[in-house]
Amino acid sequence: TAYDYPTARLLDESGIDIILVGDSLGMVVLGYSDTTKVTLDEMLHHTRAAARGVKRALLVADLSVGTYETPEVATANARRLVDAGAQAVKLEGGVSHSAQIAAIVQAGIPLMAHIGMLPQSVHEEGGYKVKGRGAVEAERLLQDARSVEAAGAFSVVLEIVAADTARRITD
C-alpha cells in the first residue's frame, strides 16, 4: 500500500507486483479514526501522487465509501480514479455489489474485489472481527467470492477471514 510518490516509487523499484492506494490512508496519513471519512477527492489526490512514482507495478485505487452505490455512479467514479492514474480499482462487497463490479468491468476497468471484514462497514459490523468462522458465515463468504468472480473481478482481497475459510475460497 502506498499513499504518496516516494513510497510508490520505492515499492515499484523493489519489484512489488501490485500497489494499492488504499482508503486506509484516512487512518494512516490523514488521522481519521477509520476509513469512513475518506472522500473521493482525497483518493484522487493520493492516486495521482502514487501514480507519478509507479512505472512497472499495477496501481490499484480504492473506491471510497459512498462512491459506488449504483452501477452508474460506481463506473463514473472508477473512471475518475483511472483518469488520476490508477490502472484498476477496488471496492468492498460481494453479492451485494456484483452489479457495480460487472458495470465497472464492462466499462473496461479492471476490478479487485474485497470481501470478509469490510472497513467501510466497521460501524455496522461493530468493529474489526474475524469473518468466516462458522459454517453459515463461511458459506456466505464463498457465495460472495463466487459472485465477484462471476461479475469479472480479477482478484479478491480477503480481509480478516478465518484461515480455513480463506483456504476454501482460494481453492
Biotite code that builds the C-alpha atoms (Angstrom):
import biotite.structure as struc

atoms = struc.array([
    struc.Atom([0.000, 0.000, 0.000], chain_id="A", res_id=1, res_name="THR", atom_name="CA", element="C"),
    struc.Atom([1.275, 3.434, -0.919], chain_id="A", res_id=2, res_name="ALA", atom_name="CA", element="C"),
    struc.Atom([-0.278, 6.843, -0.406], chain_id="A", res_id=3, res_name="TYR", atom_name="CA", element="C"),
    struc.Atom([2.374, 9.085, -1.959], chain_id="A", res_id=4, res_name="ASP", atom_name="CA", element="C"),
    struc.Atom([5.033, 9.420, -4.648], chain_id="A", res_id=5, res_name="TYR", atom_name="CA", element="C"),
    struc.Atom([8.141, 8.359, -2.678], chain_id="A", res_id=6, res_name="PRO", atom_name="CA", element="C"),
    struc.Atom([6.554, 5.238, -1.183], chain_id="A", res_id=7, res_name="THR", atom_name="CA", element="C"),
    struc.Atom([5.029, 4.188, -4.506], chain_id="A", res_id=8, res_name="ALA", atom_name="CA", element="C"),
    struc.Atom([8.365, 4.719, -6.262], chain_id="A", res_id=9, res_name="ARG", atom_name="CA", element="C"),
    struc.Atom([10.295, 2.679, -3.685], chain_id="A", res_id=10, res_name="LEU", atom_name="CA", element="C"),
    struc.Atom([7.769, -0.158, -3.785], chain_id="A", res_id=11, res_name="LEU", atom_name="CA", element="C"),
    struc.Atom([7.729, -0.129, -7.575], chain_id="A", res_id=12, res_name="ASP", atom_name="CA", element="C"),
    struc.Atom([11.515, -0.209, -7.780], chain_id="A", res_id=13, res_name="GLU", atom_name="CA", element="C"),
    struc.Atom([11.609, -3.104, -5.292], chain_id="A", res_id=14, res_name="SER", atom_name="CA", element="C"),
    struc.Atom([9.652, -5.282, -7.713], chain_id="A", res_id=15, res_name="GLY", atom_name="CA", element="C"),
    struc.Atom([6.268, -5.343, -5.973], chain_id="A", res_id=16, res_name="ILE", atom_name="CA", element="C"),
    struc.Atom([3.635, -6.539, -8.492], chain_id="A", res_id=17, res_name="ASP", atom_name="CA", element="C"),
    struc.Atom([0.589, -4.648, -7.190], chain_id="A", res_id=18, res_name="ILE", atom_name="CA", element="C"),
    struc.Atom([0.490, -1.349, -5.330], chain_id="A", res_id=19, res_name="ILE", atom_name="CA", element="C"),
    struc.Atom([-2.749, -0.254, -3.678], chain_id="A", res_id=20, res_name="LEU", atom_name="CA", element="C"),
    struc.Atom([-3.690, 3.324, -2.926], chain_id="A", res_id=21, res_name="VAL", atom_name="CA", element="C"),
    struc.Atom([-5.958, 2.290, -0.080], chain_id="A", res_id=22, res_name="GLY", atom_name="CA", element="C"),
    struc.Atom([-8.592, 4.268, 1.730], chain_id="A", res_id=23, res_name="ASP", atom_name="CA", element="C"),
    struc.Atom([-6.653, 3.216, 4.833], chain_id="A", res_id=24, res_name="SER", atom_name="CA", element="C"),
    struc.Atom([-4.860, 6.492, 4.106], chain_id="A", res_id=25, res_name="LEU", atom_name="CA", element="C"),
    struc.Atom([-7.606, 8.023, 6.210], chain_id="A", res_id=26, res_name="GLY", atom_name="CA", element="C"),
    struc.Atom([-6.181, 6.417, 9.334], chain_id="A", res_id=27, res_name="MET", atom_name="CA", element="C"),
    struc.Atom([-2.504, 6.168, 8.330], chain_id="A", res_id=28, res_name="VAL", atom_name="CA", element="C"),
    struc.Atom([-1.985, 9.591, 6.742], chain_id="A", res_id=29, res_name="VAL", atom_name="CA", element="C"),
    struc.Atom([-4.965, 11.838, 7.479], chain_id="A", res_id=30, res_name="LEU", atom_name="CA", element="C"),
    struc.Atom([-5.571, 10.988, 11.139], chain_id="A", res_id=31, res_name="GLY", atom_name="CA", element="C"),
    struc.Atom([-9.183, 9.822, 10.816], chain_id="A", res_id=32, res_name="TYR", atom_name="CA", element="C"),
    struc.Atom([-10.496, 7.210, 13.235], chain_id="A", res_id=33, res_name="SER", atom_name="CA", element="C"),
    struc.Atom([-11.443, 4.871, 10.364], chain_id="A", res_id=34, res_name="ASP", atom_name="CA", element="C"),
    struc.Atom([-11.842, 4.755, 6.576], chain_id="A", res_id=35, res_name="THR", atom_name="CA", element="C"),
    struc.Atom([-15.432, 6.013, 6.503], chain_id="A", res_id=36, res_name="THR", atom_name="CA", element="C"),
    struc.Atom([-14.442, 9.682, 6.355], chain_id="A", res_id=37, res_name="LYS", atom_name="CA", element="C"),
    struc.Atom([-12.176, 9.372, 3.282], chain_id="A", res_id=38, res_name="VAL", atom_name="CA", element="C"),
    struc.Atom([-13.538, 11.279, 0.298], chain_id="A", res_id=39, res_name="THR", atom_name="CA", element="C"),
    struc.Atom([-13.164, 10.572, -3.388], chain_id="A", res_id=40, res_name="LEU", atom_name="CA", element="C"),
    struc.Atom([-11.250, 13.835, -3.766], chain_id="A", res_id=41, res_name="ASP", atom_name="CA", element="C"),
    struc.Atom([-8.723, 12.596, -1.189], chain_id="A", res_id=42, res_name="GLU", atom_name="CA", element="C"),
    struc.Atom([-8.434, 9.273, -3.043], chain_id="A", res_id=43, res_name="MET", atom_name="CA", element="C"),
    struc.Atom([-7.899, 11.120, -6.331], chain_id="A", res_id=44, res_name="LEU", atom_name="CA", element="C"),
    struc.Atom([-5.176, 13.314, -4.802], chain_id="A", res_id=45, res_name="HIS", atom_name="CA", element="C"),
    struc.Atom([-3.259, 10.347, -3.371], chain_id="A", res_id=46, res_name="HIS", atom_name="CA", element="C"),
    struc.Atom([-3.754, 8.247, -6.506], chain_id="A", res_id=47, res_name="THR", atom_name="CA", element="C"),
    struc.Atom([-2.243, 10.999, -8.649], chain_id="A", res_id=48, res_name="ARG", atom_name="CA", element="C"),
    struc.Atom([0.754, 11.231, -6.288], chain_id="A", res_id=49, res_name="ALA", atom_name="CA", element="C"),
    struc.Atom([1.349, 7.465, -6.208], chain_id="A", res_id=50, res_name="ALA", atom_name="CA", element="C"),
    struc.Atom([0.891, 7.152, -9.977], chain_id="A", res_id=51, res_name="ALA", atom_name="CA", element="C"),
    struc.Atom([3.799, 9.527, -10.549], chain_id="A", res_id=52, res_name="ARG", atom_name="CA", element="C"),
    struc.Atom([6.067, 7.028, -8.749], chain_id="A", res_id=53, res_name="GLY", atom_name="CA", element="C"),
    struc.Atom([4.913, 3.823, -10.445], chain_id="A", res_id=54, res_name="VAL", atom_name="CA", element="C"),
    struc.Atom([6.490, 2.685, -13.704], chain_id="A", res_id=55, res_name="LYS", atom_name="CA", element="C"),
    struc.Atom([6.013, -1.112, -13.604], chain_id="A", res_id=56, res_name="ARG", atom_name="CA", element="C"),
    struc.Atom([3.581, -2.354, -10.928], chain_id="A", res_id=57, res_name="ALA", atom_name="CA", element="C"),
    struc.Atom([-0.181, -2.499, -11.308], chain_id="A", res_id=58, res_name="LEU", atom_name="CA", element="C"),
    struc.Atom([-1.606, 0.528, -9.475], chain_id="A", res_id=59, res_name="LEU", atom_name="CA", element="C"),
    struc.Atom([-4.990, -0.151, -7.852], chain_id="A", res_id=60, res_name="VAL", atom_name="CA", element="C"),
    struc.Atom([-7.029, 2.576, -6.133], chain_id="A", res_id=61, res_name="ALA", atom_name="CA", element="C"),
    struc.Atom([-9.842, 2.153, -3.621], chain_id="A", res_id=62, res_name="ASP", atom_name="CA", element="C"),
    struc.Atom([-13.300, 3.479, -4.296], chain_id="A", res_id=63, res_name="LEU", atom_name="CA", element="C"),
    struc.Atom([-14.074, 5.266, -1.039], chain_id="A", res_id=64, res_name="SER", atom_name="CA", element="C"),
    struc.Atom([-17.236, 4.796, 0.976], chain_id="A", res_id=65, res_name="VAL", atom_name="CA", element="C"),
    struc.Atom([-20.365, 6.110, -0.718], chain_id="A", res_id=66, res_name="GLY", atom_name="CA", element="C"),
    struc.Atom([-18.817, 6.271, -4.195], chain_id="A", res_id=67, res_name="THR", atom_name="CA", element="C"),
    struc.Atom([-20.250, 3.067, -5.666], chain_id="A", res_id=68, res_name="TYR", atom_name="CA", element="C"),
    struc.Atom([-23.857, 2.866, -4.555], chain_id="A", res_id=69, res_name="GLU", atom_name="CA", element="C"),
    struc.Atom([-25.202, 2.202, -8.069], chain_id="A", res_id=70, res_name="THR", atom_name="CA", element="C"),
    struc.Atom([-23.558, 0.689, -11.150], chain_id="A", res_id=71, res_name="PRO", atom_name="CA", element="C"),
    struc.Atom([-23.641, 4.062, -12.925], chain_id="A", res_id=72, res_name="GLU", atom_name="CA", element="C"),
    struc.Atom([-22.105, 6.005, -10.042], chain_id="A", res_id=73, res_name="VAL", atom_name="CA", element="C"),
    struc.Atom([-19.550, 3.246, -9.453], chain_id="A", res_id=74, res_name="ALA", atom_name="CA", element="C"),
    struc.Atom([-18.448, 3.295, -13.075], chain_id="A", res_id=75, res_name="THR", atom_name="CA", element="C"),
    struc.Atom([-18.194, 7.086, -13.221], chain_id="A", res_id=76, res_name="ALA", atom_name="CA", element="C"),
    struc.Atom([-16.098, 7.220, -10.050], chain_id="A", res_id=77, res_name="ASN", atom_name="CA", element="C"),
    struc.Atom([-13.931, 4.294, -11.158], chain_id="A", res_id=78, res_name="ALA", atom_name="CA", element="C"),
    struc.Atom([-13.253, 6.230, -14.371], chain_id="A", res_id=79, res_name="ARG", atom_name="CA", element="C"),
    struc.Atom([-12.171, 9.251, -12.292], chain_id="A", res_id=80, res_name="ARG", atom_name="CA", element="C"),
    struc.Atom([-9.638, 7.088, -10.423], chain_id="A", res_id=81, res_name="LEU", atom_name="CA", element="C"),
    struc.Atom([-8.315, 5.719, -13.730], chain_id="A", res_id=82, res_name="VAL", atom_name="CA", element="C"),
    struc.Atom([-8.050, 9.256, -15.069], chain_id="A", res_id=83, res_name="ASP", atom_name="CA", element="C"),
    struc.Atom([-5.980, 10.062, -11.951], chain_id="A", res_id=84, res_name="ALA", atom_name="CA", element="C"),
    struc.Atom([-3.528, 7.271, -12.804], chain_id="A", res_id=85, res_name="GLY", atom_name="CA", element="C"),
    struc.Atom([-4.973, 4.042, -11.387], chain_id="A", res_id=86, res_name="ALA", atom_name="CA", element="C"),
    struc.Atom([-4.856, 1.014, -13.672], chain_id="A", res_id=87, res_name="GLN", atom_name="CA", element="C"),
    struc.Atom([-7.532, -0.821, -11.667], chain_id="A", res_id=88, res_name="ALA", atom_name="CA", element="C"),
    struc.Atom([-9.942, -0.079, -8.842], chain_id="A", res_id=89, res_name="VAL", atom_name="CA", element="C"),
    struc.Atom([-11.037, -1.919, -5.698], chain_id="A", res_id=90, res_name="LYS", atom_name="CA", element="C"),
    struc.Atom([-14.361, -1.909, -3.907], chain_id="A", res_id=91, res_name="LEU", atom_name="CA", element="C"),
    struc.Atom([-15.732, -3.609, -0.815], chain_id="A", res_id=92, res_name="GLU", atom_name="CA", element="C"),
    struc.Atom([-18.607, -6.070, -1.056], chain_id="A", res_id=93, res_name="GLY", atom_name="CA", element="C"),
    struc.Atom([-19.627, -9.375, -2.553], chain_id="A", res_id=94, res_name="GLY", atom_name="CA", element="C"),
    struc.Atom([-23.047, -10.443, -3.752], chain_id="A", res_id=95, res_name="VAL", atom_name="CA", element="C"),
    struc.Atom([-24.430, -7.049, -2.714], chain_id="A", res_id=96, res_name="SER", atom_name="CA", element="C"),
    struc.Atom([-22.142, -5.259, -5.180], chain_id="A", res_id=97, res_name="HIS", atom_name="CA", element="C"),
    struc.Atom([-21.974, -7.675, -8.103], chain_id="A", res_id=98, res_name="SER", atom_name="CA", element="C"),
    struc.Atom([-23.877, -5.303, -10.380], chain_id="A", res_id=99, res_name="ALA", atom_name="CA", element="C"),
    struc.Atom([-21.388, -2.498, -9.657], chain_id="A", res_id=100, res_name="GLN", atom_name="CA", element="C"),
    struc.Atom([-18.451, -4.835, -10.296], chain_id="A", res_id=101, res_name="ILE", atom_name="CA", element="C"),
    struc.Atom([-19.926, -6.050, -13.580], chain_id="A", res_id=102, res_name="ALA", atom_name="CA", element="C"),
    struc.Atom([-20.610, -2.485, -14.747], chain_id="A", res_id=103, res_name="ALA", atom_name="CA", element="C"),
    struc.Atom([-17.059, -1.335, -13.959], chain_id="A", res_id=104, res_name="ILE", atom_name="CA", element="C"),
    struc.Atom([-15.531, -4.361, -15.698], chain_id="A", res_id=105, res_name="VAL", atom_name="CA", element="C"),
    struc.Atom([-17.832, -3.924, -18.710], chain_id="A", res_id=106, res_name="GLN", atom_name="CA", element="C"),
    struc.Atom([-16.551, -0.345, -18.945], chain_id="A", res_id=107, res_name="ALA", atom_name="CA", element="C"),
    struc.Atom([-13.062, -1.785, -19.424], chain_id="A", res_id=108, res_name="GLY", atom_name="CA", element="C"),
    struc.Atom([-11.733, -1.047, -15.948], chain_id="A", res_id=109, res_name="ILE", atom_name="CA", element="C"),
    struc.Atom([-10.077, -3.961, -14.118], chain_id="A", res_id=110, res_name="PRO", atom_name="CA", element="C"),
    struc.Atom([-11.577, -4.516, -10.675], chain_id="A", res_id=111, res_name="LEU", atom_name="CA", element="C"),
    struc.Atom([-10.186, -6.045, -7.489], chain_id="A", res_id=112, res_name="MET", atom_name="CA", element="C"),
    struc.Atom([-12.921, -7.175, -5.099], chain_id="A", res_id=113, res_name="ALA", atom_name="CA", element="C"),
    struc.Atom([-12.724, -7.070, -1.287], chain_id="A", res_id=114, res_name="HIS", atom_name="CA", element="C"),
    struc.Atom([-14.714, -9.415, 0.968], chain_id="A", res_id=115, res_name="ILE", atom_name="CA", element="C"),
    struc.Atom([-14.576, -10.528, 4.584], chain_id="A", res_id=116, res_name="GLY", atom_name="CA", element="C"),
    struc.Atom([-14.113, -7.742, 7.096], chain_id="A", res_id=117, res_name="MET", atom_name="CA", element="C"),
    struc.Atom([-15.144, -4.554, 5.308], chain_id="A", res_id=118, res_name="LEU", atom_name="CA", element="C"),
    struc.Atom([-13.532, -1.493, 6.921], chain_id="A", res_id=119, res_name="PRO", atom_name="CA", element="C"),
    struc.Atom([-16.037, 0.864, 5.257], chain_id="A", res_id=120, res_name="GLN", atom_name="CA", element="C"),
    struc.Atom([-18.764, -1.008, 7.184], chain_id="A", res_id=121, res_name="SER", atom_name="CA", element="C"),
    struc.Atom([-16.931, -1.086, 10.509], chain_id="A", res_id=122, res_name="VAL", atom_name="CA", element="C"),
    struc.Atom([-19.699, 0.828, 12.306], chain_id="A", res_id=123, res_name="HIS", atom_name="CA", element="C"),
    struc.Atom([-22.445, -1.504, 11.048], chain_id="A", res_id=124, res_name="GLU", atom_name="CA", element="C"),
    struc.Atom([-20.338, -4.582, 11.818], chain_id="A", res_id=125, res_name="GLU", atom_name="CA", element="C"),
    struc.Atom([-19.442, -3.455, 15.344], chain_id="A", res_id=126, res_name="GLY", atom_name="CA", element="C"),
    struc.Atom([-15.674, -3.376, 14.909], chain_id="A", res_id=127, res_name="GLY", atom_name="CA", element="C"),
    struc.Atom([-12.899, -5.325, 13.267], chain_id="A", res_id=128, res_name="TYR", atom_name="CA", element="C"),
    struc.Atom([-13.787, -9.010, 13.675], chain_id="A", res_id=129, res_name="LYS", atom_name="CA", element="C"),
    struc.Atom([-12.692, -12.267, 12.056], chain_id="A", res_id=130, res_name="VAL", atom_name="CA", element="C"),
    struc.Atom([-15.156, -13.381, 9.369], chain_id="A", res_id=131, res_name="LYS", atom_name="CA", element="C"),
    struc.Atom([-15.979, -16.876, 8.183], chain_id="A", res_id=132, res_name="GLY", atom_name="CA", element="C"),
    struc.Atom([-15.587, -18.754, 11.454], chain_id="A", res_id=133, res_name="ARG", atom_name="CA", element="C"),
    struc.Atom([-18.936, -20.540, 11.440], chain_id="A", res_id=134, res_name="GLY", atom_name="CA", element="C"),
    struc.Atom([-20.420, -22.666, 8.672], chain_id="A", res_id=135, res_name="ALA", atom_name="CA", element="C"),
    struc.Atom([-23.103, -20.126, 7.734], chain_id="A", res_id=136, res_name="VAL", atom_name="CA", element="C"),
    struc.Atom([-20.668, -17.221, 7.592], chain_id="A", res_id=137, res_name="GLU", atom_name="CA", element="C"),
    struc.Atom([-18.129, -19.302, 5.645], chain_id="A", res_id=138, res_name="ALA", atom_name="CA", element="C"),
    struc.Atom([-20.780, -20.248, 3.080], chain_id="A", res_id=139, res_name="GLU", atom_name="CA", element="C"),
    struc.Atom([-21.806, -16.595, 2.738], chain_id="A", res_id=140, res_name="ARG", atom_name="CA", element="C"),
    struc.Atom([-18.194, -15.630, 2.018], chain_id="A", res_id=141, res_name="LEU", atom_name="CA", element="C"),
    struc.Atom([-17.898, -18.422, -0.556], chain_id="A", res_id=142, res_name="LEU", atom_name="CA", element="C"),
    struc.Atom([-21.029, -17.058, -2.235], chain_id="A", res_id=143, res_name="GLN", atom_name="CA", element="C"),
    struc.Atom([-19.501, -13.575, -2.185], chain_id="A", res_id=144, res_name="ASP", atom_name="CA", element="C"),
    struc.Atom([-16.290, -14.893, -3.773], chain_id="A", res_id=145, res_name="ALA", atom_name="CA", element="C"),
    struc.Atom([-18.169, -16.757, -6.498], chain_id="A", res_id=146, res_name="ARG", atom_name="CA", element="C"),
    struc.Atom([-20.324, -13.708, -7.174], chain_id="A", res_id=147, res_name="SER", atom_name="CA", element="C"),
    struc.Atom([-17.435, -11.261, -7.593], chain_id="A", res_id=148, res_name="VAL", atom_name="CA", element="C"),
    struc.Atom([-15.597, -13.767, -9.770], chain_id="A", res_id=149, res_name="GLU", atom_name="CA", element="C"),
    struc.Atom([-18.670, -14.181, -11.998], chain_id="A", res_id=150, res_name="ALA", atom_name="CA", element="C"),
    struc.Atom([-19.021, -10.383, -12.182], chain_id="A", res_id=151, res_name="ALA", atom_name="CA", element="C"),
    struc.Atom([-15.482, -10.135, -13.560], chain_id="A", res_id=152, res_name="GLY", atom_name="CA", element="C"),
    struc.Atom([-13.183, -9.267, -10.639], chain_id="A", res_id=153, res_name="ALA", atom_name="CA", element="C"),
    struc.Atom([-9.586, -10.232, -11.458], chain_id="A", res_id=154, res_name="PHE", atom_name="CA", element="C"),
    struc.Atom([-8.696, -10.852, -7.795], chain_id="A", res_id=155, res_name="SER", atom_name="CA", element="C"),
    struc.Atom([-10.209, -10.804, -4.329], chain_id="A", res_id=156, res_name="VAL", atom_name="CA", element="C"),
    struc.Atom([-8.852, -9.331, -1.105], chain_id="A", res_id=157, res_name="VAL", atom_name="CA", element="C"),
    struc.Atom([-9.806, -11.491, 1.885], chain_id="A", res_id=158, res_name="LEU", atom_name="CA", element="C"),
    struc.Atom([-9.581, -9.303, 4.977], chain_id="A", res_id=159, res_name="GLU", atom_name="CA", element="C"),
    struc.Atom([-9.587, -10.841, 8.439], chain_id="A", res_id=160, res_name="ILE", atom_name="CA", element="C"),
    struc.Atom([-11.051, -14.124, 7.177], chain_id="A", res_id=161, res_name="VAL", atom_name="CA", element="C"),
    struc.Atom([-10.645, -17.340, 9.178], chain_id="A", res_id=162, res_name="ALA", atom_name="CA", element="C"),
    struc.Atom([-7.775, -19.386, 7.723], chain_id="A", res_id=163, res_name="ALA", atom_name="CA", element="C"),
    struc.Atom([-9.873, -22.442, 6.818], chain_id="A", res_id=164, res_name="ASP", atom_name="CA", element="C"),
    struc.Atom([-12.461, -20.306, 5.037], chain_id="A", res_id=165, res_name="THR", atom_name="CA", element="C"),
    struc.Atom([-9.763, -18.326, 3.237], chain_id="A", res_id=166, res_name="ALA", atom_name="CA", element="C"),
    struc.Atom([-8.208, -21.605, 2.023], chain_id="A", res_id=167, res_name="ARG", atom_name="CA", element="C"),
    struc.Atom([-11.585, -22.808, 0.716], chain_id="A", res_id=168, res_name="ARG", atom_name="CA", element="C"),
    struc.Atom([-12.145, -19.537, -1.124], chain_id="A", res_id=169, res_name="ILE", atom_name="CA", element="C"),
    struc.Atom([-8.634, -19.588, -2.575], chain_id="A", res_id=170, res_name="THR", atom_name="CA", element="C"),
    struc.Atom([-9.049, -23.190, -3.737], chain_id="A", res_id=171, res_name="ASP", atom_name="CA", element="C"),
])
